[in-house]
Amino acid sequence: MNEAVEGQEEDLRNRLNAMETKLKRMRDQRNNFTENARRAADSRNSMQNQGKEIRTKIKEYLDQQKEIRNRAKEHQLKRDALQNQIRELISQKRGKKESSKGNKSAIVELSETVAEIERIERQLMTDGTISLKKENSLLKFLKKLIVKRDELTPLASELNLLNIDLGDMEGSIQLLKAEADAEHKIMLDFHSQADEIWNSIKPMFEERDFLQAEGDRLHAAYLEGRKNADEVHSSIVEMMKEVNEIRDKMKAEIEEGKLVIENHNRLVRESLTTPDKDENLANSLSEKLIEQGSLTFGGTLSGDFSIAEKKPKAKKHSRKLRTTRGRKR
């Protein structure tokens, strides 16, 4: 029976050792997966930080490029406005009339208005044959022209247009052409600057895309590492349940073995104990003696009551008196 118990205990111990060895390997494997995931996460974060920095630089360059393109657009609009004035002046020079007044450009309307204002003012100052009624009519019309001039002046000033002289069509056309060419050159210079910025940005886009792809790859590696570590950890948890069950079983068997040994030792001690050495019996008898004052034994032991043999009395010998010699006197 003991051999069977010991064999079962040895089997449990061997299983426990094997499982603990396997648990150690699994923990090492889980730690390796966790460490790989941590390194991948660190590398991913580094890539993301680099990507964030380069995206910030790209945005700064793009904002700068956009500002330059806007400035080029402003000069383009000025160039187009000047070219429109040139076409209108050429049309007027060739005797072509505009189909509608609304088609006239601001600079032409402003120039015509200024010329008309100067003509009326000169007429009012020099012509003495004008009647009062006619003079009032001219003054009223002059006021309207002045209001119109004041409305057109800010627009022409905003477009940086020249106040052309309708009396010198050819000179005005050449002047407008020179101004349009200057605006066109400024526009081209701004576009060249914007193109240079774009050439600087293009490598940044490639680097940004590389960092993004590398960050995605490292993030996938991190997720894979965490997944593997979690799977191994789940297996460890399941195996730990079995290990604890085996340990509990071994502990129970050890406790049971201890109890068997204790019971066996107790029985041996009881079998080797005589009544005169039984401590419990002595205590019981002591208590009974105290209560009753006497004890009655069920038997006697040899030697408890021994009869002493009477020895014969020794005879007294009478003392013989002997004569003694005395000294003669």
Secondary structure by P-SEA (a helix, b strand, c coil): caaaaaaaaaaaaaaaaaaaaaaaaaaaaaaaaaaaaaaaaaaaaaaaaaaaaaaaaaaaaaaaaaaaaaaaaaaaaaaaaaaaaaaaaaaaaacccccccccccaaaaaaaaaaaaaaaaaaaaccccccaaaaaaaaaaaaaaaaaaaaaaaaaaaacccccccccaaaaaaaaaaaaaaaaaaaaaaaaaaaaaaaaaaaaaaaaaaaaaaaaaaaaaaaaaaaaaaaaaaaaaaaaaaaaaaaaaaaaaaaaaaaaaaaaaaaaaaaaccccccaaaaaaaaaaaaacccccccccccccbbbbbbccccccccbbbbbbbcccc
